[in-house]
Amino acid sequence: MILATIVPNLFQMPWEVVKCWFAVFARTKYMVTWHEGSTLSNNRNQVWKFAQRDKDSLLFIDSDIIFTPEDVRKIEIHLQTYDIVTGVYVLGFPPYNPAIFKRVEADYDFMPIPTTLSQIGACGAGFLGISARAIKILGDNPFSNQWEGEVAHGEDVSFCHLANEKGLKVYVDPEIQVGQLRNTTLWPK
């Protein structure tokens, strides 16, 4: 399995995230790749090309996700059976909803965290595992932003939407819970 992260130009990774990557490297021997650039969709699609060439499964771990080697291993095991699997993390802005979505008419809406491994409509790509089988089926540039009628999907929901259209299924494992790192500002009282 390939582990990949994407970062904006001139990004400096927070130490809490670096410690997570060191922990994975100390216990495992995964291939690692990354892409630095100005847009999420292009960065993900560039990593995708690497995974297509290598013909291996892929785990996107965003540069603001806090995770453990066990979280990575669980995704790797799931990808032996399932096409696309995410863990649970909350979006980094209020009201801090989980980045998992159900399909509603021509869009996707937030959903509660299920209690067991469950199929979902879409998810964020912050901790997203994709099997080699799915990579072969989805072709080139699957993270390109899509419009569905009047609704513009981000690169992650666009990816899941395309996967659903191609007959692939997206799952969430609620036992994999990773953090979304955010800085806070402290003010004197």
C-alpha positions in Angstrom: 0.0 0.0 0.0 1.2 3.5 -0.8 0.8 6.2 1.8 0.4 9.7 0.4 0.0 13.2 1.6 -0.7 16.4 -0.3 0.3 19.9 0.8 -0.1 23.5 -0.3 2.9 25.3 -1.7 5.6 26.1 0.9 3.8 24.1 3.6 5.5 23.3 6.8 4.0 20.2 8.5 3.0 20.5 12.1 5.1 18.5 14.5 2.1 16.5 15.8 1.6 15.2 12.3 5.3 14.5 11.8 5.3 12.4 14.9 2.4 10.3 13.4 4.4 9.6 10.2 7.5 8.7 12.2 5.5 6.2 14.2 4.3 4.6 11.0 7.8 4.5 9.5 9.2 2.9 12.7 6.8 0.0 12.5 6.1 -0.6 8.8 7.6 -0.4 5.4 5.1 1.3 3.2 5.9 3.2 0.0 5.3 6.9 0.5 4.6 9.7 -2.0 3.4 13.3 -1.8 2.6 16.2 -4.0 2.9 19.9 -3.3 0.9 22.4 -5.3 -1.8 25.1 -5.2 -5.0 23.0 -5.7 -6.3 20.0 -3.8 -7.7 18.4 -6.9 -4.4 18.6 -8.9 -2.4 17.4 -5.9 -4.6 14.4 -5.4 -4.6 13.6 -9.1 -0.8 13.8 -9.3 -0.6 11.3 -6.4 -3.2 9.1 -8.2 -0.9 8.9 -11.3 1.8 7.5 -9.0 -0.6 4.8 -7.6 -1.7 3.9 -11.2 1.9 3.3 -12.3 2.6 1.3 -9.2 -0.7 -0.7 -9.4 -1.0 -0.7 -5.6 -3.6 0.4 -3.1 -3.4 4.0 -1.8 -4.1 5.7 1.5 -4.4 9.5 1.4 -3.5 11.0 4.8 -3.9 14.8 4.7 -1.2 16.9 6.3 -3.4 17.9 9.2 -4.6 14.4 10.2 -3.4 12.8 13.5 -3.3 9.0 13.2 -1.7 5.8 14.4 0.1 2.9 12.7 -2.9 0.8 13.8 -5.3 3.1 11.9 -3.2 2.6 8.8 -3.1 -1.2 9.2 -6.9 -1.3 9.6 -7.3 0.5 6.3 -4.8 -1.9 4.6 -6.8 -4.9 5.8 -10.1 -3.4 4.7 -8.7 -2.8 1.2 -8.3 -6.5 0.7 -12.1 -6.7 0.7 -13.6 -3.3 0.1 -13.0 -0.8 -2.7 -12.9 2.5 -0.8 -12.7 3.0 3.0 -12.4 6.0 5.2 -12.0 6.5 8.9 -13.9 9.1 10.8 -12.6 12.7 11.4 -14.4 15.9 11.9 -14.2 18.9 9.6 -12.0 21.6 11.0 -14.7 24.3 11.3 -17.8 24.6 13.4 -20.0 22.7 13.9 -17.3 20.1 13.4 -19.4 17.5 11.6 -17.9 14.1 10.7 -16.6 14.2 7.1 -19.1 11.4 6.0 -22.1 12.0 3.8 -25.3 10.3 2.6 -26.8 10.8 -0.8 -29.8 13.2 -0.9 -31.4 14.0 -4.3 -28.6 15.7 -6.4 -26.3 16.3 -3.5 -24.7 14.9 -0.3 -25.5 15.8 3.2 -23.8 15.1 6.6 -24.8 11.9 8.3 -24.3 10.6 11.9 -21.4 8.2 12.6 -22.7 4.6 12.2 -21.9 2.0 14.8 -20.4 -0.6 12.5 -18.6 -0.6 9.1 -21.1 0.9 6.8 -21.6 1.9 3.2 -21.9 5.7 2.8 -22.5 8.1 -0.1 -19.3 10.1 0.1 -16.6 11.2 2.5 -13.7 13.6 2.9 -10.4 12.4 1.5 -8.4 13.3 4.6 -7.9 9.6 5.6 -9.1 7.7 2.5 -8.1 4.2 1.5 -8.5 3.2 -2.1 -7.9 -0.4 -3.4 -5.8 -1.2 -6.4 -9.0 -2.6 -8.0 -10.7 0.7 -7.6 -7.7 2.6 -9.0 -7.8 0.5 -12.1 -11.6 1.1 -12.6 -11.6 4.9 -12.0 -9.1 5.9 -14.6 -7.4 9.2 -14.9 -7.9 12.3 -12.7 -10.8 11.1 -10.6 -10.3 13.9 -8.1 -11.3 16.6 -10.6 -14.1 18.8 -9.2 -17.5 17.9 -10.7 -20.8 19.8 -11.0 -24.0 18.0 -10.5 -26.7 20.3 -11.8 -26.4 23.5 -9.7 -24.2 21.8 -7.1 -20.4 22.0 -7.2 -18.7 19.1 -5.4 -15.2 19.4 -3.9 -12.5 17.0 -5.1 -13.2 14.5 -2.4 -17.0 14.3 -2.9 -16.4 14.4 -6.7 -14.2 11.3 -6.3 -16.8 9.4 -4.3 -19.6 10.5 -6.8 -17.5 9.1 -9.7 -16.8 5.9 -7.7 -20.5 5.4 -7.1 -21.3 6.0 -10.8 -18.7 3.3 -11.7 -20.4 0.8 -9.3 -17.8 1.0 -6.6 -18.8 1.3 -2.9 -17.5 3.7 -0.3 -17.4 2.6 3.4 -16.6 4.1 6.7 -15.2 2.2 9.7 -16.3 4.0 12.8 -13.6 2.2 14.8 -11.0 4.2 12.9 -11.1 7.7 14.4 -8.4 10.1 13.5 -7.9 13.7 14.5 -8.1 16.9 12.4 -5.4 19.2 13.7 -6.3 22.9 14.0 -4.4 25.8 15.6 -6.1 27.9 18.2 -5.3 31.4 19.4 -5.3 32.1 23.1 -6.3 35.6 24.3 -5.6 37.1 27.7 -8.7 37.7 29.8 
